[in-house]
């Protein structure tokens, strides 16, 4: 698997669960991720919820790569919501200025 370090990915697990997380380290059989959130459908569309409720949120998480069905770079608008949910920082939308 070819992950870029410090990049946010959408990861589909073999169980069917979809995660969004930042990859911080890649090893042969596992990856280290931070701030994993699960994608969950809600009344207003897709929502992001913590993947692990009892884990220390300041510690990295190890994910066995055998559990990954497929992965992709996270779409920009979802990535901005992920950053807001995990850091509290609101990222402004990209706008084109016409003069």
C-alpha positions as CSV (number, residue, x, y, z in Angstrom):
1,X,0.0,0.0,0.0
2,X,1.3,3.4,-0.9
3,X,0.2,5.9,1.7
4,X,1.6,9.4,1.9
5,X,2.6,10.4,5.5
6,X,0.5,13.2,7.1
7,X,-2.2,12.8,4.6
8,X,-6.0,12.3,5.3
9,X,-7.4,9.2,3.7
10,X,-10.8,7.5,3.5
11,X,-10.4,3.9,4.4
12,X,-13.0,1.2,3.8
13,X,-12.5,-1.8,6.1
14,X,-13.3,-5.4,5.3
15,X,-16.2,-5.1,7.8
16,X,-17.8,-2.4,5.6
17,X,-17.0,0.4,8.1
18,X,-15.6,3.6,6.5
19,X,-13.0,5.6,8.4
20,X,-11.4,8.9,7.8
21,X,-8.0,9.4,9.4
22,X,-4.6,10.9,9.0
23,X,-1.7,8.5,8.3
24,X,1.4,9.2,10.3
25,X,3.4,6.1,9.8
26,X,3.5,3.1,7.4
27,X,5.0,-0.3,8.3
28,X,4.8,-3.7,6.4
29,X,1.6,-5.0,8.1
30,X,0.1,-2.0,9.8
31,X,-0.3,1.8,9.6
32,X,-0.4,4.3,12.4
33,X,-3.3,6.7,12.2
34,X,-4.5,9.7,14.3
35,X,-7.9,11.1,14.9
36,X,-9.9,8.2,13.3
37,X,-13.6,9.0,12.7
38,X,-16.3,6.8,11.3
39,X,-18.6,7.9,8.6
40,X,-22.3,7.5,9.6
41,X,-25.5,8.4,7.7
42,X,-27.7,10.8,9.6
43,X,-30.8,12.9,9.0
44,X,-28.8,15.8,7.5
45,X,-26.6,13.5,5.4
46,X,-23.3,11.9,6.3
47,X,-21.8,12.6,9.7
48,X,-18.5,11.9,11.4
49,X,-18.4,10.1,14.7
50,X,-15.4,8.9,16.8
51,X,-14.3,5.5,15.8
52,X,-13.2,4.6,19.3
53,X,-15.1,6.1,22.2
54,X,-12.8,4.9,25.1
55,X,-9.4,5.3,23.5
56,X,-7.1,8.2,24.5
57,X,-7.7,10.7,21.7
58,X,-4.1,12.1,22.0
59,X,-2.5,8.7,21.2
60,X,-2.1,7.2,17.8
61,X,-4.0,4.1,16.7
62,X,-2.5,1.0,14.9
63,X,-4.5,-0.4,12.0
64,X,-3.7,-3.8,10.5
65,X,-3.5,-3.4,6.7
66,X,-5.1,-6.9,6.3
67,X,-8.3,-5.2,7.5
68,X,-8.3,-2.6,4.6
69,X,-10.5,-3.4,1.6
70,X,-9.6,-0.2,-0.2
71,X,-8.6,3.4,0.4
72,X,-8.5,6.8,-1.3
73,X,-7.6,10.4,-0.7
74,X,-10.5,12.1,1.1
75,X,-12.6,14.5,-1.0
76,X,-11.8,18.1,-0.1
77,X,-15.2,19.2,1.4
78,X,-15.2,16.1,3.6
79,X,-11.6,16.6,4.5
80,X,-12.4,20.2,5.7
81,X,-15.3,18.8,7.9
82,X,-12.8,16.2,9.2
83,X,-10.3,18.9,10.1
84,X,-13.0,21.0,11.8
85,X,-14.3,18.0,13.8
86,X,-10.8,16.8,14.9
87,X,-9.1,20.2,15.6
88,X,-11.9,22.8,16.0
89,X,-10.3,24.8,13.2
90,X,-12.7,26.0,10.5
91,X,-11.1,26.0,7.1
92,X,-12.6,28.6,4.7
93,X,-13.9,27.5,1.3
94,X,-11.7,28.1,-1.7
95,X,-13.2,30.9,-3.7
96,X,-12.1,32.4,-7.0
97,X,-11.7,36.1,-7.1
98,X,-12.7,37.7,-10.4
99,X,-11.5,41.2,-11.1
